[in-house]
């Protein structure tokens, strides 16, 4: 097991992941992290590991990407006493929003963040569950910057290394607990 926080953290994430073939469409193997989220002691260790990696004072707010990123962002924000901002799928926010469309490994999507979600210059830790091609992460970080935030870093539970998403996000700081 490999990951940016060492083999123990990588094993914790891997142990709570279930492969679901042909979801959301044939030929895709979906990495279901719900068993991981449901294991309280493991979830706590991983959230503590993320906070230790970045340092509690290195960001002012956490942005979570819909939907599993919300779970992680809320836990990290709580652990560090910072705020949390949701990055939503298109059409889910009630106020004016910035939007960005991007390609997925199996289609296209659009994300939005509310205008005024960040104080200008606010340091933002962006979190999501999986880094694949880098489309979602890149669009999210661009939204954060368009909304006035400064990306402090990007954390995921799992990186699908064979899809080269990390390289597409360079030179931004990427932290993956498990790389497969």
Secondary structure, DSSP 4 states (H G I P E B T S, - for coil): -B-TT-HHHHHHHHHT-EEEET-SSTT-EEEE-HHHHT-HHHHHHHHHHHHHHH-GGG-SEEEEETTHHHHHHHHHHHHHT-EEEEEEETT--SS-EEEEEEEETTEEEEEEEETTSS-TT-EEEEEEEEESSSHHHHHHHHHHHHTT-EEEEEEEEEE-GGG-HHHHHTTS-EEEEEE-
